[in-house]
Amino acid sequence: MAKPIRFNAFDMNCVVHQSPGLWRHPRDRSADYRKLGTWLDLARTLERGLFDGVFLADVLGVYDVFGGGPAAALRNAAQVPVNDPLLLVPAMATVTTNLGFGVTVNLSYEAPLTLARRFSTLDHLTEGRIGWNVVTGYLDSAARGMGRAKQTAHDDRYAIAEDFMAVVYQLWEGSWADDAVVRDADGGVFTRPERVRAVKHESPWHRLDAIHLSEPSPQRTPVIYQAGTSPAGRGFAGRHAECVFISGPSKVVLAPRVAALRQTAAQVGRRGDDLLIYAMLTAIVAETDEAADALAAEYRRYASAEGALTLMSGWTGVDFAGLDPATVVQHVQSEAGRSAMENITRADPSRVWTVAEIAEHVGIGGIGPVLVGGPARVADALEAWVDETGVDGFNLAFAVRPETMRNVVDLLVPELQRRGRYRTEYPAGTLREKLSGGQPRLQAPHPAAAYRYNANP
């Protein structure tokens, strides 16, 4: 039986996320990101389309590598201005009952106690529909904004992240027993003190002696998302992630990454299919192939080459400003994200990228592929991506907001359903239960399970 195809929406609480310049399109409503109705409408649309969830990206800092400052990012609204993604979730949850929420929070600038409380709060308010995209950052501007001279070295960030996860797992899984809260009005006891214990942790990076401030939430630990495919990121994902977000311009680039992620999970005792892997992709869909081709050409007229290179400079740590458009991009190691540079240099030895080609590619959909066509043509392509790379689904970015997602829901989803490649109703339960086929909590060998409350520690 063919694998079902899964969708997340990939968005960000800003104007320009992955398609710089498209905010100028006459039908685009990206400038309304400040209005709550924009996000409520999106949530309703995605739930109607039976999406797994909305994946809300975030950055702390500004894309200031291009040209050595923030001018290009500001001019192009390239992920700045950007608002807090977490504050959208409770509102979007009020108009949905099944849609999940995967939210990016950078642990490099967080305290474990307060982050754990924030996610427990959201898990309560969404009745178990929250997930955390664990990131360690890639912008020096974020480090400077948080009082540091520069960000920690790439692989060191993952070592710190391992320690951070040990702390929050103890808070979520091990501080309160399942039966700690009794709400005994007659006896005057809300919580049994003997069933709550302090988490004590001391390491070079984190020190804690405290109980978790929230009572146990429906999922305890939020669904863990992760987006790194460097060796360090892949190792982290293999140990911790339930959902992995990957990006790449072609099937040739993605297929080995999918295989490596599943192999890494297996090496630590997990099943390879314990990971749900979503690839970033933009689908420009219309009633017919011809109408979609015309729509894509229309969109291209609004794409910003400067905005695209501003994003790419931030992702890679390489300043593309002033380079000849015909310059072939060579691999450069930096402390920014590693995957974006791999995508355009070493991941596919058969492909050579010039600066101009990067600007054109990233102009719509970021570093991911763009599929254009009527419902049948795009569905054919999606099936090929799933069948040839082993991904489970797609993080769908938008070109024009809200048009892109509405067309996917109204045109593409029904076509995939007709083919038996997309669900026709939501399964019951929390986000984790929906994604895992019914598993309510993380189980061994996932490291979170080792911290579960035991009455006799």
N, C-alpha and C positions, 0 to 999 in steps of 0.2 A: 504494500500500500504506500502510495506517495506521501511524503512528509507534508503536513499542513504548513502553510506560510503564515508567519506572524508579523504584525505591524506594531511599532511604536511611532508616535509623532516625535520629531526632534525639533525642539524650539528653545527659545531663550527669552528672558524678560528684557528685551531690548528692541531696537529698530532693525539692525542688520545682524543676522545670525550667520548664514552660510552663503547668501546670494547678494553680495555688495552691489549697490546701485539700484536694485529692484524696488527699493522704497519709493523711487520716483515714478513708478508705473502708475497710471491713472486709476487703476482698480485696486492697487495695493493699500492696505490699511495698517501697515506696520507702525506708522506714527501713533496709532491708537493703543500701543502697548501699555500706556499709562492708564487706560480705562479698563475697569474691571469687566465690563460687558464683553470686551474682546476675548478675554480668557474664558468667560462662562460660555460664550458661543462656541469657542474651540472645544471645550470639554464636551458639550452636548454633541457636536459633530463627531468627535472621536468615539464617543460611546455608541452613537448610532452606527458607526462603522466597525464596532466590535474590536477596537484596538486593544492590545494588552495594556497600553498606558501612554502617557506623555512623558518624554524624557526631557527634563529641563536642564539645560546646560548653564554654566556660570563661570565667570572669571573674576578674580580679585586683581585689579590692576588694569592697565591700558596697553594696547598694542603700540608700543613706542619704539620698536626696533627699526621699522621702515623710516629712513631719513633721520634716525637718531632722536626722534621726539614724537609727541602725540598728535601733531597737526593733521596728518593724513587720516588717522583713525577718527578724529573729531570731524573732519570735513566730510568723511564718508559714512559717519555713524557706524563704524566697524566695531561692533560689540561695545560701544560706548555712545551715549549714556546707557547704563545697564542697571536694572533694579534687582532687588533680592528675589530669588525664585521661590523660596520657602513660603513667603507670604501669600502666594497665589493658591497654594494647595487647599487650604480649608474652604475657600470660596468655590473653587472648582469641584470640590467634593460634594458641596451642597446641591449641585445640579446633576450629579451622577450617582450611580450605585455600584458600578463595577469597574470603572476606569482606574487603572493604577497610576502612581506618580513616582517616577524615578528622578531624584533631585541631586544635582551636583553640589557637594560641599567640600571645600579644600581643608583637609585635616591639618595641614602644616601651620595654620594660624588659628586653631581651635583648641579649647580645653576639653578633654574627654567628658568631664562631668556635665558641662552645659550642652555639648553636642548630643550626648545620650538623652538628656531630658527633652531637647527639642524634637528628636525623632520619636521618642515615646509619646510625646504630646500629639504629634501628627498621626501616629499610628492609632491612637485613641480617637481623634477627631474624624479620621477617614474610615474608622472601623476596619483597620487592618489592610490598608491599600497603599502604604508608603514604602519606598525603596530609597536607598542611599547610593549614589554614584560616588565611590571613594576615589578622590584624586589628591595628588600631592603638589600640583601646580607646575607651571612652566614659564611664568613671566617674572623677570627681575623687578618689574615695576610693582608687582604685588608685594614682593619682599620689602621693597623700599617703603611702600605704603604702610606696612606693618612694622616699621622700625628697624629693619635689617638692611645691611649693606647690599646683599644679594641673596638669591635663593640658595638653599643647601644643594650640594651636588646630587645629580640625578639618582644614582643608586643608593646614596645615603638617605635620600627622602623615603625610599621604600623600606629601608631598615627601621626608620622612625615610624613609618606607617604600620609595620608589623607590631611594634610595641603599643602603638595607639589602639590597634584592634584588640589586643589582649585586654586592655583596660575597659573598652566599651563593651566587649563581650561579657566581662565579669559584671558590669553594671546591669546590662540588659538581662542576662541569663542567670546570674548567680547571687544577686543581692536580695531579692524577694522570692520567697517560696510561692508556689502556685496557690497555696491556701492561706497566705499571709493576711489578705484582706477578707474580713468576715462581715463587716457592716452590721454588727450586732447592736441594734438600737436598744434592746431591752437590757443587755449586759453592759452597755456603754463602751463597747470596744469596736473601733473601726478596723484597726490593724493589730494583729498579734505581734508584739515586739519581738518575741522569741523566734519568729519566723522571718525576721529581716536581719541581715548582717552587713557589716561594713566591708567594703572592698579596700584592701590594702595593697598598694602597688608602689614599688620604688625602682626606678631605672635611671640611666643617664638622661632620659628624655622626659619622663613623666613620673610624677609623685602624687599619690592619692591616698587618703584615708577618709572614706565617706560612704554613706549608703546612697543608693540610687534614689533620686528625688521623686521619681514617678512610680506609681504602682504598675504591675505588669500589664503590658498592652497586648492586643490580640496576637501579634506576631512575635512579641518580645524583641528579637533582633529584626530590624527592617530588612527587606530583601536587599542583598548586596550586589550592586552593579560595579563594574570596573571597566576601564577603557584603555589599558596599557598593553601594547604588544611588543615592547622591547623585552630583552631577556628578563630584566628585573620585574617589569610589569607583568609579563606572562607568568612568572613564578608566583607573584602575588595573586593573580587571577586564579591560577590553578588551586591555590590553597583556600581562597576566600570567596570568590565570586560565584553568584548564582546566574547572573546575566552579564555578558561581556559585549561591549560595543567596540566594533572595529571599523576601520575606514581604509579605503584603498581605491585606486582608479580603475582596477580591472580584476577579472577572475583570476588571472595569473598571479596577481599580488595577494589576493585574499585566500585562495585555497590552501597554500602552505601555512598561513597564519592560523587558520581554523584547525588544521591538523595538529599544529604545534601546541595550541591551547588545549585541545582534548588530550593529547599525549601528556602534557604537563599535569593536568588534573589526575590522570590515571597513575602517574608516578607517585602521587601522595595518597593513593588509595581510593580516590574518588572515581566514579564512572565518568567517562568522557562526555556522555550525554547529560551529566549533572549540570553542565553549562549550557545555557541558552545563548547562542551567539547571534547578535544582530549586526548587520552591515549598514553603514550609512549609504543612503541612496536618495535621489530626487526623481520623482515620477511626474512628468508633464503629460497629463491625460486629457483627451477631448473625445467627442463622439466618434470621430473618424481619424484615421492616420493623417489625412491631409489637414484636417483642422488642428491636430496636435502639432504637426510640423510648422504650420503658420503661427501657432501660439508660441512655440519655442523660439522661432525667429523674431517674433515681437518682443519676447522677453530679452533676447540677446542685445537688442538695441539699447536697453537700459543698464546692462551690466557695466560695472566700473572696474577697469583694469587696475587702477591705483588702489581701490578698495580691496581687490583680490590679493594683490601683492602685499598690502598692509597686513592682512590676515596671515598670509603665508610666512611673512617675516616673523610674526609673533610665534607661530607654531614651530618654526625651525630654528629661531634665534639668528637667522642670517638676514642681513639688510639687502633687500633687492632693489632699493632706490638707486637710480643712476646707472644700473647695469644695462648694457646693450640688450635690446629685446632678443637678439639672435644668440646671446650667450648661452652655452650649454651648462646646466647646473651640475656641479660636482658635489660629492658627499662631503659634508663638514660636520664634525662632532661638536655638539654644544650641550649646555645644561638645560635646554628647552626640551619639548617633547621630541622623542626619537622617531616615532612612526612617520610623521609628515615628511621628514627628510628622506627616510628609507623609501617612501612611496615614489619619489621622483628621482631616485639615484640608483640604489642597489637592488630594490625588491624585484624589479623586472629587467634583467640585463638586456633584453631585446628592445627596450624602449629608452630613447634619449629625449630629455625634456629641455626645451629652451625656456628662457624667461617669458617670452611672449606666449608660449603654449601653456605655461603654468597660469598666467593671468587669464587666459581664455577659459581654461578648464575650471579654475576656482571661481570664476565669475558667476556661475550658477551651480549651487549645490556643494560648494567647498571642494574637498579632495575626493569626494565620492562620485560614482558614475551618475549620469543623467539619462533616464529612459524616456523616450518620447514616442507617443503613438496613441491610437485608439485602444480601447480596453483589451482587445484580443492580442495586439502586438506587444503591449506592455506586460500582459499576463504571461505570454510566451517567454519573454525575456526574464521575468522574475522566476519562473519555474526553472529556467536554465541556470540562473545564478544559484538557486538553492541546490539543485541536483548536481551541479559541477563543483561547487565550493564547499558544501556541507554546512552552510549557515542555516540557522533556524528561521530567520526573518530579517526585517529591515527597520532601521531607524529612518523614517522618511522625513527629510528636510523639505522646507517649502521654498518656492521661488517667489510667488505672490501670495500674500496673506489676505483673506482666508481662502482664496480661489483654489490653490493647489490641493489643500486637504479636502475641500468639498468635492472636487472632481475625483479624487481618489475614492472617497466614500461612496459617491453617487454612481460612479462609472466602473472603477476598477474592482472594488470589493464584490459587487454582484457577479462580475465575470469570473473571479476566482472561486466564488461559491458555486457557480454552475459547474465548474471543473472539479469540485470536491477538494480544493486546495486551501479553503478558508472556512473557518467555523461559521455556523449559522446562529449560535447563541453562546452566551457566556457560561462557563462552568460556575458552580457555587464556590463560596468560600472567600478567604482573604487573598491578597495578591499572591502570596507564596503558594497557597493551595491552587490557585488558578494556573500558575506557571509550572508547578511541579507535578500536577496531576493528583493533588490531594494532600501533600505533605504539609502539616501545619507549622512545624518547627524544624530548625536545622538539626540534622542528625550526624553522628559520627560517620566518617572521619573528619567532617568539617570542624575546624578548631573551636567554633562557638559552643559545640555540644559538650566539650570538656569542662566548661565553666558553669554548667547547669547546677542549680541549687541542690545541695545535698544536706539533709538535716544533721549529718555527722561528718563535717568536713575534716 
